[in-house]
Amino acid sequence: MTSFDSSPTLAAWRALLAVAVVFVMLATTGWTAVRHHSPGEPRAAALAAWARGRLGGHPLPDPDAPPQRVARFFAALTAEQRTALADRYPLVVGNLNGVPVTLRYHANRQALEEARSVERKRAHDDRLSPGGRAEALRRMDRFRSMLAHGRHILAFDPSGKGRAAEVFGDLDRAERISVVVPGVDTNLLTLERSAPKANTAPVGMAKSLYAAERAARPGTRTAVIAWADYTTPVGIGVDAALGHLAERGAVRLNALVNVLPGDAPVSLFCHSYGSVLCGVAAHELPARVADIAVAGSPGMRAERADQLRTGARVWATRDRGDWIEDVPNLEFGGLGHGADPVDPAFGARVVAAGNAVGHSGYFEPGTESLDNFAAIGVGAYASVSCAASDRTCREGVALDHVA
């Protein structure tokens, strides 16, 4: 008879025990569940209205149509017709891949104005609980901030907890494009934070990276996208240890990258659970994606970098004080996200993260991690500082950059 110590049953129990440790770590490291009243689904109503809409007696394109078809439709319109559609259906046009970038910015300003009006009414609705009215005030304030002059909102959906994406720089003329993919508990209310924690939220991360890239190579036109346009896990729970939200987000990320204007190389900077999404998306990313850099990663749903099936260079970093180091790297029955990307056996290019503080400090000015991200983002690979454990991380890329 096979001994109990070597039985598959014991192996399964050990794996389940490791999964339990994952949840304990999540429970003690700030992935707390905070649930609020959620507004309705305004984008669903907008899509229904779009489906009934007509232009010159012809139906409007299916929102799920290939972006190239959508682009051809809008290219055939007059400027007045394009603006009219954006004004009438802002929640559709502002999120429709294939629509010109500047028209999406215009549509999303209209959608933000409308969403702010809705929240203003909710804030004074006595039928809501005090907590519901307080959340309405917070959402109204967030939308007011997003409407500030000079902000370029590439995607906006106020439904539920909400999603958004913001651009820094001139996306149409960029020679290098970076996309910041954040992790858990990202929604419209956590899209940005005030100092001193500004650079721990998606907008602050992207702004910090944009400034660092411009400093690293002033002569290169760069654009950085704070991409919070997917549904992230909320607090502790099974969602944070599973990959289904990453799989859905990967579809959205690939859709975005495939319609970015021009042919500039793209670099993805994926933090925490965002690195799970980037790992899932990797095999379908277009060839223009030159780099995937992960920070504070719980895993990329792969055991080795070559299993990601991407031609992009894979970079990884982790601060010594990042609690995620103590989360077991495993995958069992769909739970867990696989091997540690900074483990030499994984095969990523491991870069230094000096001066980063904890799990959320990788985009702080003055950190090696941010300097390395900026160098990767502008293609200045010779400037990347490798981790002590990986002195070969620049091999084969030192001369591969855009001037």
C-alpha positions as CSV (number, residue, x, y, z in Angstrom):
1,M,0.0,0.0,0.0
2,T,1.3,3.4,-0.8
3,S,2.3,5.4,2.2
4,F,0.2,8.4,3.2
5,D,3.3,10.6,3.1
6,S,3.7,10.1,-0.7
7,S,0.0,9.9,-1.6
8,P,-1.7,12.4,-4.0
9,T,-4.1,13.1,-1.2
10,L,-1.3,14.6,0.9
11,A,0.0,16.6,-2.0
12,A,-3.5,18.0,-2.5
13,W,-3.8,18.9,1.1
14,R,-0.4,20.7,1.0
15,A,-1.5,22.7,-2.0
16,L,-4.8,23.6,-0.3
17,L,-2.8,24.7,2.8
18,A,-0.7,26.9,0.7
19,V,-3.8,28.5,-0.8
20,A,-5.1,29.1,2.7
21,V,-1.9,31.0,3.4
22,V,-2.6,33.1,0.4
23,F,-5.9,34.2,1.9
24,V,-4.3,34.8,5.3
25,M,-1.7,37.1,3.6
26,L,-4.3,39.0,1.8
27,A,-6.3,39.5,5.0
28,T,-3.3,40.9,6.8
29,T,-1.9,43.2,4.1
30,G,-4.5,45.6,3.2
31,W,-6.6,43.9,0.6
32,T,-9.7,44.8,2.6
33,A,-13.2,44.4,1.4
34,V,-15.2,47.7,1.4
35,R,-18.5,47.5,-0.4
36,H,-20.8,50.5,-1.1
37,H,-24.0,51.1,-2.8
38,S,-23.5,51.1,-6.5
39,P,-25.4,53.3,-9.0
40,G,-27.2,51.8,-12.0
41,E,-25.8,50.8,-15.4
42,P,-25.9,53.9,-17.5
43,R,-23.7,52.5,-20.3
44,A,-26.1,49.6,-20.8
45,A,-28.8,52.2,-21.4
46,A,-26.5,54.1,-23.8
47,L,-25.7,51.0,-25.8
48,A,-29.4,50.2,-26.1
49,A,-30.1,53.8,-27.4
50,W,-27.1,53.4,-29.8
51,A,-28.6,50.2,-31.2
52,R,-31.8,52.0,-32.0
53,G,-29.9,55.0,-33.5
54,R,-29.7,55.9,-37.2
55,L,-27.6,58.3,-39.2
56,G,-28.8,59.2,-42.7
57,G,-31.3,56.4,-42.4
58,H,-28.5,53.8,-41.8
59,P,-27.9,51.9,-38.5
60,L,-24.9,52.8,-36.4
61,P,-22.0,50.3,-36.3
62,D,-22.2,47.4,-33.8
63,P,-20.1,48.4,-30.7
64,D,-18.5,44.9,-31.0
65,A,-17.6,45.4,-34.6
66,P,-13.9,45.2,-35.5
67,P,-12.2,48.5,-34.8
68,Q,-11.1,48.8,-38.4
69,R,-14.8,48.9,-39.4
70,V,-15.6,51.4,-36.7
71,A,-12.7,53.6,-37.9
72,R,-13.9,53.5,-41.5
73,F,-17.4,54.5,-40.4
74,F,-16.2,57.5,-38.5
75,A,-13.7,58.5,-41.2
76,A,-16.5,58.7,-43.7
77,L,-18.4,61.2,-41.5
78,T,-18.2,65.0,-41.5
79,A,-16.7,66.7,-38.5
80,E,-20.2,67.9,-37.5
81,Q,-21.6,64.4,-37.8
82,R,-18.8,62.9,-35.6
83,T,-19.3,65.6,-32.9
84,A,-23.1,65.1,-33.0
85,L,-22.7,61.4,-32.4
86,A,-20.2,62.0,-29.5
87,D,-22.6,64.5,-27.9
88,R,-25.7,62.2,-28.3
89,Y,-24.0,58.9,-27.3
90,P,-21.0,59.9,-25.2
91,L,-20.8,56.7,-23.2
92,V,-20.6,54.7,-26.4
93,V,-18.4,56.9,-28.5
94,G,-16.0,57.6,-25.6
95,N,-15.3,53.9,-25.2
96,L,-15.5,52.7,-28.8
97,N,-12.3,51.2,-30.2
98,G,-11.7,52.6,-33.6
99,V,-12.9,56.1,-32.8
100,P,-10.3,58.9,-33.2
101,V,-8.6,59.6,-29.9
102,T,-9.5,63.3,-29.8
103,L,-13.2,62.5,-30.4
104,R,-13.1,60.0,-27.5
105,Y,-11.7,62.7,-25.3
106,H,-14.6,65.0,-26.3
107,A,-17.2,62.3,-25.7
108,N,-15.9,61.4,-22.3
109,R,-16.0,65.0,-21.2
110,Q,-19.7,65.0,-22.1
111,A,-20.2,61.7,-20.3
112,L,-18.4,63.1,-17.2
113,E,-20.6,66.1,-17.2
114,E,-23.7,64.0,-17.3
115,A,-22.4,61.6,-14.6
116,R,-21.6,64.5,-12.4
117,S,-25.2,65.8,-12.7
118,V,-26.5,62.4,-11.8
119,E,-24.4,62.2,-8.7
120,R,-25.4,65.7,-7.7
121,K,-29.1,64.6,-7.7
122,R,-28.2,61.4,-5.8
123,A,-26.4,63.4,-3.2
124,H,-29.6,65.2,-2.3
125,D,-31.9,62.2,-2.6
126,D,-33.5,61.5,0.8
127,R,-34.4,57.9,-0.4
128,L,-30.7,57.0,-0.2
129,S,-29.0,56.0,3.0
130,P,-26.5,58.5,4.4
131,G,-23.7,56.2,3.2
132,G,-25.2,56.2,-0.3
133,R,-25.4,60.0,-0.4
134,A,-21.8,60.3,0.9
135,E,-20.6,58.0,-1.9
136,A,-22.5,60.2,-4.4
137,L,-20.6,63.2,-3.1
138,R,-17.3,61.4,-3.5
139,R,-18.2,60.3,-7.0
140,M,-19.3,63.8,-7.9
141,D,-16.0,65.2,-6.6
142,R,-14.0,62.6,-8.6
143,F,-15.9,63.5,-11.8
144,R,-15.2,67.2,-11.1
145,S,-11.5,66.4,-10.9
146,M,-11.5,64.4,-14.1
147,L,-13.1,67.3,-15.9
148,A,-10.2,69.6,-15.0
149,H,-8.7,71.5,-18.0
150,G,-6.1,69.6,-19.9
151,R,-7.1,66.1,-18.8
152,H,-7.5,63.5,-21.5
153,I,-9.9,60.7,-20.6
154,L,-9.6,57.9,-23.1
155,A,-12.3,55.6,-21.5
156,F,-15.0,56.3,-18.9
157,D,-17.8,54.1,-17.6
158,P,-19.6,55.2,-14.4
159,S,-21.6,52.0,-14.1
160,G,-21.2,50.2,-10.8
161,K,-17.8,51.1,-9.3
162,G,-16.7,52.4,-12.6
163,R,-13.7,52.2,-15.0
164,A,-11.6,54.7,-16.7
165,A,-8.4,55.4,-18.6
166,E,-6.4,58.6,-18.9
167,V,-3.6,59.7,-21.3
168,F,-0.6,61.8,-20.5
169,G,1.2,63.2,-23.5
170,D,0.2,63.3,-27.2
171,L,-1.0,59.8,-28.0
172,D,-1.4,60.5,-31.7
173,R,2.2,61.7,-32.2
174,A,4.0,59.5,-29.6
175,E,7.2,57.7,-30.5
176,R,6.9,55.5,-27.4
177,I,3.7,54.5,-25.6
178,S,3.6,53.1,-22.0
179,V,0.5,51.6,-20.4
180,V,0.2,51.3,-16.6
181,V,-2.0,48.4,-15.6
182,P,-3.0,48.6,-11.8
183,G,-4.1,45.9,-9.4
184,V,-6.8,45.1,-6.9
185,D,-9.4,47.6,-5.5
186,T,-9.1,49.9,-8.6
187,N,-12.2,51.9,-9.5
188,L,-13.3,55.4,-10.1
189,L,-13.0,56.4,-6.4
190,T,-9.4,55.0,-6.2
191,L,-8.3,56.1,-9.6
192,E,-6.3,58.9,-8.0
193,R,-5.1,59.9,-4.5
194,S,-3.8,63.0,-2.9
195,A,-0.3,63.5,-1.7
196,P,1.7,61.9,-0.1
197,K,0.1,58.7,-1.6
198,A,-0.6,60.1,-5.1
199,N,1.9,57.8,-6.8
200,T,0.2,54.7,-5.4
201,A,-2.9,55.2,-7.5
202,P,-3.2,54.6,-11.3
203,V,-3.2,58.3,-12.3
204,G,-0.3,59.1,-10.0
205,M,1.7,56.1,-11.3
206,A,1.2,57.2,-14.9
207,K,2.0,60.8,-14.2
208,S,5.1,59.9,-12.4
209,L,6.2,57.5,-15.2
210,Y,5.5,60.2,-17.8
211,A,7.6,62.7,-16.0
212,A,10.4,60.2,-15.6
213,E,10.4,59.2,-19.2
214,R,10.6,62.8,-20.3
215,A,13.6,63.3,-18.0
216,A,15.2,60.1,-19.2
217,R,15.0,61.1,-22.9
218,P,13.7,64.6,-23.5
219,G,13.9,64.3,-27.3
220,T,11.5,61.4,-27.5
221,R,7.8,62.0,-27.7
222,T,6.2,59.8,-25.2
223,A,2.6,59.1,-24.0
224,V,1.6,57.1,-20.9
225,I,-1.9,55.7,-20.3
226,A,-3.3,55.1,-16.8
227,W,-5.4,52.1,-17.8
228,A,-8.0,51.3,-15.1
229,D,-10.5,50.1,-17.7
230,Y,-11.1,46.6,-16.3
231,T,-13.0,45.2,-13.3
232,T,-10.5,44.4,-10.6
233,P,-10.9,42.1,-7.5
234,V,-12.4,43.9,-4.6
235,G,-10.7,43.3,-1.2
236,I,-9.9,39.8,0.0
237,G,-11.7,36.8,-1.4
238,V,-11.5,34.2,-4.1
239,D,-11.4,36.8,-6.9
240,A,-7.9,37.9,-5.9
241,A,-6.6,34.4,-6.1
242,L,-8.3,33.4,-9.3
243,G,-7.7,34.5,-12.8
244,H,-11.2,35.0,-14.3
245,L,-11.1,38.8,-13.8
246,A,-7.6,38.9,-15.3
247,E,-8.9,36.9,-18.3
248,R,-11.8,39.4,-18.9
249,G,-9.4,42.3,-18.4
250,A,-6.9,40.8,-20.9
251,V,-9.5,40.9,-23.6
252,R,-10.0,44.6,-22.9
253,L,-6.3,45.3,-22.8
254,N,-5.6,43.6,-26.1
255,A,-8.5,45.5,-27.6
256,L,-6.9,48.8,-26.5
257,V,-3.4,48.0,-27.6
258,N,-4.6,46.8,-31.0
259,V,-6.1,50.2,-31.8
260,L,-3.5,52.6,-30.4
261,P,-2.7,55.2,-33.1
262,G,0.5,55.0,-35.1
263,D,3.1,52.3,-34.9
264,A,5.1,53.4,-31.8
265,P,6.5,50.6,-29.6
266,V,4.4,49.9,-26.6
267,S,5.6,49.0,-23.1
268,L,3.2,47.6,-20.4
269,F,3.9,48.3,-16.7
270,C,1.8,45.9,-14.7
271,H,1.5,46.2,-10.9
272,S,0.3,43.5,-8.5
273,Y,-2.8,41.8,-9.8
274,G,-2.3,43.8,-13.0
275,S,0.7,41.5,-13.7
276,V,-1.7,38.5,-13.6
277,L,-3.7,40.2,-16.3
278,C,-0.6,41.0,-18.4
279,G,0.5,37.4,-18.2
280,V,-2.9,36.2,-19.4
281,A,-2.9,38.8,-22.2
282,A,0.7,38.2,-23.3
283,H,0.2,35.6,-26.0
284,E,-2.3,37.7,-27.9
285,L,-0.5,41.0,-27.7
286,P,0.4,42.6,-31.0
287,A,4.0,42.6,-32.1
288,R,4.4,46.3,-31.3
289,V,4.4,45.5,-27.6
290,A,8.1,45.5,-27.0
291,D,8.1,45.1,-23.2
292,I,6.1,43.7,-20.3
293,A,7.4,44.9,-16.9
294,V,5.8,43.6,-13.7
295,A,6.2,44.9,-10.2
296,G,5.1,43.3,-6.9
297,S,3.7,40.4,-8.9
298,P,1.9,37.5,-7.3
299,G,2.5,35.6,-10.6
300,M,1.7,35.7,-14.3
301,R,-0.3,32.5,-14.6
302,A,2.8,30.8,-16.0
303,E,5.8,28.8,-14.6
304,R,8.3,30.3,-17.0
305,A,8.5,33.4,-19.1
306,D,8.7,31.5,-22.3
307,Q,5.2,30.0,-21.5
308,L,3.8,33.5,-21.9
309,R,4.3,33.0,-25.7
310,T,5.2,36.6,-26.4
311,G,7.9,38.3,-28.4
312,A,8.0,41.1,-25.8
313,R,10.9,41.3,-23.3
314,V,9.7,40.4,-19.9
315,W,11.0,42.4,-17.0
316,A,10.3,41.9,-13.2
317,T,11.1,43.7,-10.0
318,R,10.2,43.5,-6.3
319,D,11.2,45.6,-3.4
320,R,12.7,43.8,-0.4
321,G,9.9,45.2,1.8
322,D,7.1,44.1,-0.4
323,W,4.8,41.8,1.5
324,I,3.8,39.9,-1.7
325,E,7.2,38.1,-1.4
326,D,5.5,36.0,1.4
327,V,2.5,34.9,-0.7
328,P,3.1,31.3,-1.9
329,N,3.6,31.1,-5.7
330,L,1.6,28.2,-6.9
331,E,-1.4,27.3,-9.0
332,F,-3.8,24.6,-7.9
333,G,-7.2,24.0,-9.3
334,G,-7.3,27.6,-10.7
335,L,-6.3,29.2,-7.4
336,G,-3.0,31.1,-7.3
337,H,-1.1,32.6,-10.2
338,G,2.0,30.5,-10.7
339,A,5.7,31.0,-10.3
340,D,7.4,34.1,-8.9
341,P,8.5,36.4,-11.8
342,V,11.7,37.5,-9.9
343,D,12.8,33.9,-9.4
344,P,15.8,33.3,-11.7
345,A,14.1,30.1,-12.8
346,F,11.2,32.0,-14.3
347,G,13.5,33.7,-16.9
348,A,12.4,37.3,-16.7
349,R,15.0,40.1,-16.8
350,V,15.1,41.1,-13.1
351,V,15.8,44.8,-12.4
352,A,16.6,46.7,-9.2
353,A,14.0,48.3,-7.1
354,G,16.2,50.3,-4.7
355,N,14.4,52.9,-2.5
356,A,10.9,51.6,-3.3
357,V,8.9,51.3,-0.2
358,G,6.5,48.3,0.2
359,H,4.0,47.0,-2.2
360,S,2.8,50.3,-3.7
361,G,6.0,52.3,-3.9
362,Y,7.4,51.4,-7.3
363,F,6.4,54.6,-9.1
364,E,7.8,57.0,-6.5
365,P,10.3,59.6,-7.9
366,G,13.8,58.8,-6.8
367,T,13.4,55.0,-6.8
368,E,15.4,52.7,-8.9
369,S,12.2,51.0,-10.0
370,L,10.8,54.1,-11.5
371,D,14.1,55.0,-13.2
372,N,14.2,51.5,-14.7
373,F,10.6,51.7,-15.9
374,A,11.4,55.0,-17.6
375,A,14.4,53.6,-19.3
376,I,12.4,50.6,-20.5
377,G,9.5,52.9,-21.6
378,V,11.7,55.1,-23.8
379,G,13.9,52.2,-25.1
380,A,17.0,53.3,-23.2
381,Y,17.9,49.7,-22.2
382,A,21.5,50.5,-21.6
383,S,20.4,52.6,-18.7
384,V,18.5,49.8,-16.9
385,S,20.1,48.8,-13.6
386,C,19.8,45.0,-13.1
387,A,19.2,43.4,-9.8
388,A,22.2,41.9,-8.1
389,S,20.7,38.4,-8.8
390,D,20.5,39.1,-12.5
391,R,23.4,40.8,-14.1
392,T,22.5,39.6,-17.5
393,C,19.1,41.4,-17.7
394,R,20.4,43.8,-20.4
395,E,21.8,41.2,-22.6
396,G,20.8,41.5,-26.2
397,V,18.9,44.8,-25.7
398,A,21.6,47.5,-24.9
399,L,21.6,48.8,-28.5
400,D,17.9,48.1,-29.2
401,H,16.2,51.4,-28.6
402,V,14.5,54.3,-30.2
403,A,16.6,57.5,-30.5
